[in-house]
Amino acid sequence: MQKKVLLAGGTGMIGRQTQTILKSKGYLPAILTRGDSLPEKNIYHWDPVKKTIDSKALDQCFGVINLAGTNIGQWPWTKARKQEIASSRIESTTFLMEQIRTAPHPPEVYINASATGFYPDEDQDWLLEDHAPDNDFLGTTCHRWESAVHQNAPGNCRVCIVRIGLVMSTRGGIYPKFRLGTYFKMGVKLGSGNMYYSWIHLEDLARMFVFLLENKTCQGVYNGVSPHPLTMKSWMEVLAEFHKTWLTLPLPAWLLKLLLGDFAQLLLKGGQVSAQKIQAAGFTFNWPEWKQALDDLYKRST
Ligand SMILES: NC(=O)c1ccc[n+]([C@@H]2O[C@H](COP(=O)([O-])OP(=O)(O)OC[C@H]3O[C@@H](n4cnc5c(N)ncnc54)[C@H](OP(=O)(O)O)[C@@H]3O)[C@@H](O)[C@H]2O)c1
């Protein structure tokens, strides 16, 4: 019998790719969505605000992967928007874990998304999973999100958290936005350009989720980043060389903060996040280097 894996927020960019990898490995992906239930298609409704969930969603689940949360890439970050970013992750995670804890047959494994925004801005040292969280909005939100997992984790279920870096895909995230500029032969330098971009190819990330699902020795927090982060400036240089751009527009940090407010955190925050723990667990990257990943993204978009 196919093993059922329930993906909360599985309709999003990472969820759709994870569904593809799961199917290719013989699993039965099921979706937990705020949309309508379609049990014949393995789609189940939940409403994390009203705290309701289709009673069949968790039936005979081998694993649960929680990716739910409102998109943080939408500007502006008003007070209400920040509240929504936090609660759509923390409260939905708490609710989902409560359902798992009280389910007649809890899943064997539970995996929750988090983000590398957890870490403070540090250019010098590698950021490992045991580092303390930043005290800015992203840091505290990720920390509270992860605490919701730790505090509600059922004893009989293996739990992993993936701190996801900048996901590189043709379907969303930052790559298509920067790619747009290259059609006009233009790149940008954000702030000093010296902050590290810890990135990961979408397919490697989806493979990592399935790797964690399958590897019984894996437990706890893992950084979901490639082993070769690079500074924003170098990241852009590779892109510029690849697409033969001839103009780099500098956008200083003060201007971004003035124009975008707190949202600028998302563009200016960096950190050299380490992939050492997941590699030591045996995971191998198909696209460890940005140049290779870019080449693949380009092929996929043409
Ligand atoms: N993409 C990145 O670069 C990146 C980086 C770091 C961390 N992450 C984290 O990884 C997770 C998945 O990312 P993604 O890029 O796949 O995101 P996405 O495309 O925006 O998908 C997220 C899914 O969450 C659900 N959702 C949206 N608003 C919600 C709300 N208010 N309450 C509950 N669920 C809601 C939606 O599913 P339904 O409408 O079907 O319910 C949506 O399809 C997110 O939590 C994100 O913070 C992503």
The ligand as an SDF file (V2000), in Angstrom:
LIG
                    3D

 48 52  0  0  0  0  0  0  0  0999 V2000
    9.9360   30.0920   -0.8140 N   0  0  0  0  0  0  0  0  0  0  0  0
   10.9610   30.4650   -0.0430 C   0  0  0  0  0  0  0  0  0  0  0  0
   11.9880   31.0410   -0.5380 O   0  0  0  0  0  0  0  0  0  0  0  0
   10.9320   30.1670    1.4390 C   0  0  0  0  0  0  0  0  0  0  0  0
   12.0650   30.5040    2.2160 C   0  0  0  0  0  0  0  0  0  0  0  0
   12.0380   30.2530    3.5730 C   0  0  0  0  0  0  0  0  0  0  0  0
   10.9100   29.6700    4.1580 C   0  0  0  0  0  0  0  0  0  0  0  0
    9.8250   29.3530    3.3960 N   0  0  0  0  0  0  0  0  0  0  0  0
    8.6420   28.7870    4.0720 C   0  0  0  0  0  0  0  0  0  0  0  0
    8.2300   27.5810    3.4560 O   0  0  0  0  0  0  0  0  0  0  0  0
    6.8040   27.4880    3.4790 C   0  0  0  0  0  0  0  0  0  0  0  0
    6.3190   27.1780    2.0730 C   0  0  0  0  0  0  0  0  0  0  0  0
    6.8100   28.1670    1.1900 O   0  0  0  0  0  0  0  0  0  0  0  0
    6.2130   28.3730   -0.2710 P   0  0  0  0  0  0  0  0  0  0  0  0
    7.1960   29.2100   -1.0130 O   0  0  0  0  0  0  0  0  0  0  0  0
    5.7720   27.0690   -0.8580 O   0  0  0  0  0  0  0  0  0  0  0  0
    4.9420   29.2650    0.0680 O   0  0  0  0  0  0  0  0  0  0  0  0
    3.6240   29.5200   -0.7720 P   0  0  0  0  0  0  0  0  0  0  0  0
    3.8280   29.2010   -2.2050 O   0  0  0  0  0  0  0  0  0  0  0  0
    3.1650   30.8980   -0.4170 O   0  0  0  0  0  0  0  0  0  0  0  0
    2.6020   28.4380   -0.1750 O   0  0  0  0  0  0  0  0  0  0  0  0
    2.2110   28.4270    1.1620 C   0  0  0  0  0  0  0  0  0  0  0  0
    0.8770   27.7460    1.3050 C   0  0  0  0  0  0  0  0  0  0  0  0
    0.3950   28.0520    2.6230 O   0  0  0  0  0  0  0  0  0  0  0  0
   -1.0120   28.1700    2.6110 C   0  0  0  0  0  0  0  0  0  0  0  0
   -1.4030   29.4250    3.2660 N   0  0  0  0  0  0  0  0  0  0  0  0
   -1.3750   30.6830    2.7590 C   0  0  0  0  0  0  0  0  0  0  0  0
   -1.8590   31.5670    3.6500 N   0  0  0  0  0  0  0  0  0  0  0  0
   -2.1980   30.8380    4.7450 C   0  0  0  0  0  0  0  0  0  0  0  0
   -2.7750   31.1690    5.9940 C   0  0  0  0  0  0  0  0  0  0  0  0
   -3.1150   32.4250    6.2900 N   0  0  0  0  0  0  0  0  0  0  0  0
   -2.9750   30.1750    6.9020 N   0  0  0  0  0  0  0  0  0  0  0  0
   -2.6460   28.8900    6.5950 C   0  0  0  0  0  0  0  0  0  0  0  0
   -2.1350   28.5180    5.4090 N   0  0  0  0  0  0  0  0  0  0  0  0
   -1.9030   29.4730    4.5070 C   0  0  0  0  0  0  0  0  0  0  0  0
   -1.4830   28.1760    1.1630 C   0  0  0  0  0  0  0  0  0  0  0  0
   -2.1840   26.9630    0.9270 O   0  0  0  0  0  0  0  0  0  0  0  0
   -3.8040   26.9120    0.8260 P   0  0  0  0  0  0  0  0  0  0  0  0
   -4.2490   28.1920    0.1920 O   0  0  0  0  0  0  0  0  0  0  0  0
   -4.0400   25.7270   -0.0460 O   0  0  0  0  0  0  0  0  0  0  0  0
   -4.3050   26.7340    2.2070 O   0  0  0  0  0  0  0  0  0  0  0  0
   -0.1970   28.2480    0.3510 C   0  0  0  0  0  0  0  0  0  0  0  0
   -0.2530   27.4560   -0.8160 O   0  0  0  0  0  0  0  0  0  0  0  0
    6.2680   28.8270    3.9860 C   0  0  0  0  0  0  0  0  0  0  0  0
    5.8420   28.6740    5.3130 O   0  0  0  0  0  0  0  0  0  0  0  0
    7.4680   29.7620    3.9060 C   0  0  0  0  0  0  0  0  0  0  0  0
    7.5050   30.7250    4.9390 O   0  0  0  0  0  0  0  0  0  0  0  0
    9.8070   29.5870    2.0470 C   0  0  0  0  0  0  0  0  0  0  0  0
  1  2  1  0
  2  3  2  0
  2  4  1  0
  4  5  1  0
  4 48  2  0
  5  6  2  0
  6  7  1  0
  7  8  2  0
  8  9  1  0
  8 48  1  0
  9 10  1  0
  9 46  1  0
 10 11  1  0
 11 12  1  0
 11 44  1  0
 12 13  1  0
 13 14  1  0
 14 15  2  0
 14 16  1  0
 14 17  1  0
 17 18  1  0
 18 19  2  0
 18 20  1  0
 18 21  1  0
 21 22  1  0
 22 23  1  0
 23 24  1  0
 23 42  1  0
 24 25  1  0
 25 26  1  0
 25 36  1  0
 26 27  1  0
 26 35  1  0
 27 28  2  0
 28 29  1  0
 29 30  1  0
 29 35  2  0
 30 31  1  0
 30 32  2  0
 32 33  1  0
 33 34  2  0
 34 35  1  0
 36 37  1  0
 36 42  1  0
 37 38  1  0
 38 39  2  0
 38 40  1  0
 38 41  1  0
 42 43  1  0
 44 45  1  0
 44 46  1  0
 46 47  1  0
M  CHG  2   8   1  16  -1
M  END
$$$$
